[in-house]
Amino acid sequence: MFKIIKRGKKSSKGEAIEPPIPTSVPNAPVDHASRIATSGVTSSQPVTLANATPDPSVIEVLPLLKEVALSERHVLFIRKLQICCVQFDFSDTVKCARQKEIKRQTLTELVDLVQSGSCKMNEIMQEELIRMISTNLFRCLPPASHENTGSEGIEEEDDMYLEPSWPHLQLVYELFLRYVLSSEMDTKVAKRYLDHSFVLKMLDLFDAEDPRERDYLKTILHRIYGKFMVHRPFIRNGINNVFYRFIFETERHNGIGELLEILGSVINGFALPMKEEHKLFLVRALIPLHKPKCVSAYHHQLSYCITQFVEKDYRLADIVIRGLLKYWPLTNCGKEVLFIGELEEVLEGTQPAEFQRCLVPLFKQLGRSINSPHFQVAERALFLWNNEHIVDLIAQNRRAILPIIFEPLERNMYGHWNQAVHGLTSNVRRMFLEMDSEFFEECEKEYNERAAGATGLVEQRKLNWKKLEEAAALVG
């Protein structure tokens, strides 16, 4: 059971904060020499959460920081941090409601204080602030919803898990964000407490189901990446490891999209020529992220990162296109539509030399997509011919592309069930005819000859089976 101890405000003469008066001795005198000391700690020692931890069952009602003398704010600030370290059970909204409200008001005051910059924090205050943030944030996450229900798909928005302790947690995150953004923060001091261990624990929290928490984590980690250059390689490696575990082990993680949003900004800042480390990250982490079934949950962010690489260095287009083809879906039509859309964005940044290197496997796959019985896949593939840059690349290499794509186009003209796909196929066929009518006629002639030969083979096969049946009947 929590106890609430009210603290008196300072006097009009600027006296220090009075300690709580024991209720069992109504007329007990106040020991002014010990008013800023806690159990076993004298006023000559720096008060910290480590050496001045209060009884966790006691919640003090302290005066506002702006109401005490400047000389006392250091101690009062740390006492308020102590209050904010107390954890509550939010499964019962009625239990300890008053104590929860005290903590909420205290956190709100600290957020306003850090945001205003009116109280310059020394090293001890910063250390204790980070300790309080760690106490509140770094916790065991509850079992994921799919572990409880056995469901495979992504949770619907109505079924989304929301953190019960968010009224406090949000303020802790807001305080953390304001601290990181504060001009008062000395990175040389802060990096001692925002160390590698802290960063790894932050990365673990990205698997939280509550999207509000992940959004705060994304913003804060991005700011830490920007301010602490010494941590940048470690943060990139930590994100890589999250991706590797997701791709090759679990295929379940809630924060892949948020991590990719951070990386989208990071990639945009890569210097040229690009380091080999960054190219390996593209090949080993980003491209394999197309493999998991749940790619649709983060595909928009992934596509942005991929196109950023191509825009930074157009020579990577061939690697990216071949990587997409490697993980091209065979039976998932929705995923295939996403792949074709991403392919179009990559091709927009592709130069002729890189396009020539990969056009044969590329258009073999596009031919299969054009012939897809799923009309959205076929439509999306045919829409590529609406892109002027892609049409220019195709026109420059039409003699290599048309023999590959001609047969799929003819199959659609005479065999696809969807009228919209039929119309788009006719338009693409007409474009090739206008590009090079003579070569188009050559391809048409070769196709007709192959079709006639295939028809002859079918007839011959039927005849052979008929003869075999007659021979078997005679023997019988």
Secondary structure, DSSP 8 states (H G I E B T S, - for coil): --EEEE-----TT---------TT-TT----GGGTT-BTTB-TTS---TTT----TTEEEE---GGGS-HHHHHHHHHHHHHHHT----TTSSSTTHHHHHHHHHHHHHHHHHHHHT-S---HHHHHHHHHHHHHHH-------HHHHH---S---GGG----TTHHHHHHHHHHHHHHHH-TT--HHHHTTTS-HHHHHHHHHHTT-S-HHHHHHHHHHHHHHHHH-GGGHHHHHHHHHHHHHHIIIII---S-HHHHHHHHHHHHHT--SS--HHHHHHIIIIIGGGGSSGGGGGTHHHHHHHHHHHHHH-GGGHHHHHHHHHHT--SS-HHHHHHHHHHHHHHHHT--HHHHHHHHHHHHHHHHHHHT-SSHHHHHHHHGGGG-HHHHHHHHHTHHHHHHHHHHHHHHHHHH-S-HHHHHHHHHHHHHHHHH-HHHHHHHHHHHHHHHHHHHHHHHHHHHHHHHHHHHHHHH-
